[in-house]
Amino acid sequence: MTERVFFVGTNTGVGKTALVCSLLQWARAQELRVAPFKPAQSGDMESPTDVERLLDAAGISRDHSMSACPLTYPEPLAPGIAEDPAPFLRPPAANVDPLPDALELTRDRLETWELQRQADYVFIEGAGGLHVPMPGGTWQTEWVRALADSVVLVASTGLGTINHTLLTLDALDDEGFDVLGVYVVDPDDHDDPSREDNAQIIATARGVNILGRLPYLDSPDGRGPVDLLTPLLDAMRARAPGQS
């Protein structure tokens, strides 16, 4: 049975794509069958797009971009706003469809994609942070619940990350999600003294598992010097029987 992990950022631009690319490369090195999936992408469509970066890291042809990412929007907006902002400008009670067409279509595409790839794991990269407007007048929390078995949070190592990460962890807990842990990513090679203790402070404050730290890489989407995949696989295996 395929295990699906949804990667959520504390915000946009925290290094989520770079982190997932590193994990995909480590999976290739360990000869694991891991497929990337991105439900929706928006903004800069110049090559390589986020989904093309993920496919490159997984060793899969870019010809499969539409299978790995069913929904694309050229505007640099949240996917739901890029599609149609109107549902988000109405009272929430007006949005009554529990599984809109866009989400149902994406779930079907994901099931087909993981079967085609014969994947043991699917790494699903979300759009920016947790509370992001998504197609069909939905919010990303609905997509996490419909598409994935568990969640990983990706945060920057830099100044401000404690607040962003704790707030997102609390929101994930409120939603009842199974959070496997947190990865932290160095967004650049600048000197920032806060980076040395931020991850440990987050771990102590919420009792969360820090799965690893991806340093800033000179080569974009490189594998990185440390195996960041094994801690994630260990966290999956350590869950209580029947938990998902």
N, C-alpha and C positions, 0 to 999 in steps of 0.2 A: 504494500500500500504506500502510495506517495505521501510524504510528509511535506506540508506547505508552511513556510515561515514568511511572515509579513514584516518587512523592514520599514519602520516609521522613524522620521527625523524629529528632532525637537523644533526644527524650523527648516526653511528652505536654505540650501547652500551650506549645510553642515558637513558635507562629504559622504553622504549616503551612497551615491553611485560609486565613488572610489572604493568605499568599504566593501560593497557587494561584489565589485569587480575583483578585489583582492581575494575574497572568499571563493569566488568561482575559479580563480586560477589555482588556489590551493586544492580545490576539489579535483581539478584536472590532474594535478600532480599526484593526488592520491587515488586516481582512477575511479572516482565516484561519479555517478550519473546524476548531475545536478543541472536543472534547466532554469534560466532566468525568465521572469515574467514581469511586465510593467503594465498595469491595467490601463493607464492613460498617461500621456505626456503632452505638455504644452510649452509654448515658447520657442526658443531658438531651434529651428529645424535644420540648421547647417550641419553637415556631416563632420564628425560622428555625433548623432543624437544620443541621448541617454541609453535608449534600447540598443542602439548599435554598439555602444561601449560594452554593454552587458553581454551581448552576443559574441563580440570579439573575445572577451575574457573567458567565456565558456567554450570557445573554439567552435562556435556555430556560425554558419554563413549568415551574412546580413540579409540574404534573400528571404529569411524567415522573420523579418521585422514585423510584418503585419500579424503573424501568428503570436509573436511574443509580446506585442503591444497593440491591442485591437483598436484603441481610440487615440487619435492624435489631433491636436489643435495648434495652429500656428501662432496664436496670440499669446504673449507672455503674461498669462493670467492663470489662476487656479482652473483646473479642467472644467469644473462645473460652471464657473463664470464665463469661461471661453465658449462653452457650448450655448448657455442661455442664462443670463443673470436673473431673469424674472422670478423663478421659483424661490430664490433667496431673498427677494424683496417683499414676499407675501408672508403673512403669519404662518408659523410652523404647522398649525392645524390644517392648513390648506393642502399640505403635502401628505396625502394619505396612502399612497401606493407603497406597500412594504418591500416590494422587489421590482423596481422599475425596469423597463426594457433594457437600458444600457447596462445595468448590473447583471441581469439575467443573461444577456448576450455575452458579457465578459466572462461570467462563470462557465458558460458552455465552451467558450474559446479556450479557457484555461484547462478544462478537462480534456479537450481534444489535443491541446499542445503537450500536456504531460504524458498522454498516451503515445503520441508520436515520438517523443523523446525517450520513452521508456524510463522516465525519471524516478529515481528513488527520493529525490528532494526537489522542490521548487522554491526558489528564492524570489519572493514577490517584492519589488521595490515600489513603495507608495509615492505619493506626490507631496513633497514638503513635510509639514508637520501633521499632527493627528487630526485636528479639526479643520479640514480643508474641504471646501465645496467641490463636489464631484458631479459628473454627468447625471441627468435625470432628476435634478433637484435634490440630490442626496448629499450626505456627508461621509467623509472617509471612514468614520467608525463603522458605518453599515457595510462598507466594502471589506474591511478587515474581518468582520464577523462572518460575512458570506463566503470569503475566499480562502481563509487561512486557518491553520490549526493552532498557531502560536505566533507571538510577536517578539521582535527584537527592536530595541530603541537605539538609535544612532545619534550621538551628541558630539558637539565640538569640545575640544579640551580647553578652550580659551575662556577668558574673562566673561562672566555672565552665564556660563553654562550651568552653574549650580541651580539657579532659579529656573531656567528653562527646563532643565532635566527633571527636577523634582515636581514641577507643575505637570509635566507630561506624564510622569510615572503615576501621579495621583489621579490624573484623568483616565489613564489606562486601567487603573485599579477600580475606579468608579464604574467603568464600562464592563468590568468582569473579565478582562482579557488575561490570558496566560502569558506573562512576560518572562521570557527565558533569561534576559539580562540586557546589559547595556554595553555597546561598543563606543569608544571615544576616538575621535579623529583629529589629528593636527591639521588645521586648515591652511597653514602656511609655515614658513621656517623662521618667522619672527620670534624675537625673545619675548616671552610672556611668563613671568614667574608664577602666575596662578596655575599654569598647566601641571605643575608637579604634584599638587595636592587635590585638585578638583575631583578627580575620579574617586579617590578614597573618601573624600567628604560625602559624595553622592552615595557611595556604597554604605557608609556608616549611617547616614541619615535615613535611608529607606531599606536597608538590609538587602539591597539588590546585588546581583552577581555582575561584576565587571568582567566582560568576556575578553577584552583585550583593547589594545591601543594601536591604531594605524598611524605611523609617523608620516609627516609630509614627504612625498616621493618626488624626486626630480623627474622621473618618467611617469607621466599620467597613467593611471590604472595599472600600475605595476603590482606584483604579488606581495611585495614587502618582505622584510627580513625575518619576520616571525610568523609561525603558523597560527593564524587566527581562527581557522576553521574547527580544529579539534575541540576547543572549549565550547563551541556552539553544539557540536555533536554530543559532547559529554552532557551538556545541560538538557538536551532532548532525552537522552537515555535515563537521566536522573529523575525525571518526572515520575510522580506516583502512577502505578498501573491504572490505565483507563483514563488518565488525565489528558486533555487535549485542548 
